[in-house]
């Protein structure tokens, strides 16, 4: 529909047939302008903006000095204040109600791993329970999707995804967690469901630049080596 509208507007020439009069062509142009204003401009802006934002060469770099991870992010994403104790940071992309947080944490709770700490599955279960309880206190129903194995900085991770309604907006959150014997890493993506198509390609590109930094124990010593495996695409 957007392509047809651009053609009618004259950006791509359209040749009229023998039976088309001047008034008819003027009506088509007018109709096309209304069509683009109603439907096309937002899509055109999203396409152009996404193309510019995915040029990683123009992105800035954030490095967390406490946990050592780093990531590149689009220049129009506004960084917020650091999280308490230097654990991470939250970025605000130029889309309402959208946030991307990156953080580290300590794995200090007893669990079933050979090191006596929480395993990734145990951490994910506890994280899901805490999230559900927090939303229930606000009388907000959370709908969970199936957990997915993925990678974070090349390390084994889990992706937790859930949706909920915030006032009049349907929201989607994606949490990616990687846990080791001493430390762990996390990414939280909060976006309106209607903006998923615009944001997910940017977040996927961001995660491709994610570097875990030093030997940060984000994977237990008995797990397979990191290798060069890329992160699985977000859905």
Buried (B, 14 or more C-beta within 10 A) or exposed (E): EBEBBBEBBEEEEBEEEEEEEEEEEEEBBEEBBEBBEEEBEEBBEBEEBBEEBBEEEEBEEBEBEBBBBBBBBBEEBEEEEBBEEEBBBBBBBEBEEBBBBBBBBEBEEEBEBEBEBBBBBBBBEEBBEEBBEEBEEEEEEBEEEEBBEBBBBBBBBBBBBBBBEEEEEEBBBBBBBBBBBBBBBBBBBBBBEEBBEBBBBBBBBBBEBBEBBEEBBBBBEEBEEBEEEEBBEBE
